[in-house]
Amino acid sequence: MATSQRSPSLSLYVANIVYGPSTVAYGFLVMGDVWLALVLYFLCMSAAMFTLKLFRTLNKWPTISKIALFASPLYIASGLLFPIDALRYWVVLPVILYTGISIVGGVALRRTNIQR
């Protein structure tokens, strides 16, 4: 009996290629490794944009998913503002906000059943 394999959903790709690496890049920024963070972020965004063409259906995405996508550059910029030298609660705030937005955005994207 042959089983049909479904291709991974758009939400899975977006979570693994866009939302997740943004958080890792933020961590590198806070630890002071700016070049590694920026290279990781731009490689992942370039892969999502050009190789995987994840943003082809951006106009069909739910609003919260778009907000999470467009918040990632602000998230990365906030990592430049909060170096590890000034470790305070403010460093954790962007992590909590972005993680919450990206989880809700990923769930909303999954519910739309948009294929890439």
N, C-alpha and C positions, 0 to 999 in steps of 0.2 A: 504494500500500500504506500503510495507516494504521499508525502506530506508537503504542503505548500509552506514555504518559509516567507513570512512577511518581512519586509525591510523595516529596520528600526524607525520609529516614529520621529517626526521633526523635533518633538519636545526632548527626546533622548539626546539627539545630536546637539541641540541648543544648550542643554544642561552640561554636556561633556565638553563642548568646544567653545562655548561663550561664557556661561555663568560660572562654571567651576574654575577655569583658568584665571578669570578675573580676580577671584578670591585668593588664589595662590600668588598671583602677581602682586596683589595688595600686601600679602604677607612678606614677600621679598622686599617691597618698597619700605615697609615699616622697619625691616631689619637692616635697611641701608643698601641693599643690592639693587640699585636703580636700573643699571643696564640689563641685568638678567630679567628683571620684572617687565621692563618695556619691550624687550625682545620677545619674551613669552607672550605678552598681551598682543603685540602686533602680529606675531606669527599665527596665533590662534584666530584672531579676527580676520586675517588675510585668508587663512584656510577656510574659515566659515563663509567668507564672502566670495572668493574666487574659485576655490577647488570644489567645495561642497555645495555652493550656491544656496546656502541656508536662508538668505534674505530675499529670495526670489518672490516669496509669497508674503512679504512683510505687510502688505495692505490687508491681508486676511487675518493677521494675528490679533488676539485680544489686546485691549488697551494696556492691561497690566503687564503683559509680556513685552510690549513695546517700551513701556516705562522702564522695566528691568534692563532691557537692551541698551537704551539710551542713557541709563544711569551708570552704566559701567565706566565710561570715561570720567565721570565725576568721582566715582569710587576710586579709580586709579589716581586721579589728581589729589584726592584727600590723603592717599598714602604718601604722597610727596610732602604734604603739610605736617604729617604726624610721624616724625622719625622716632626710632627706638629710644633716643636720648631723652625725649620728653614723654616717656611712657606714662600715660594717664588713662582715665576712663574714656577720654575722647578717642583714643585709638580703637577701642572696642565698638564704639557706637556705629561707625560705618559698616563694620562687619555684621552687626546685628540687623541693621536696616537693609543692607543689600542682600543678605541671606534670606531674610523674610520676603522681600520683594521678588527675588529670583525663584523661591519655592512656590509662591503663589502664582507667579508668571508661568512657571513650568507646568503646574497643574492646570492652569487655564489653557495653555497651549495644547496639552494632552487631551483635554476635553473637546477641543475643536476638531480633532482627528485630521489635521492638515498633513498631507504627505509632502515630503521634500522633493 
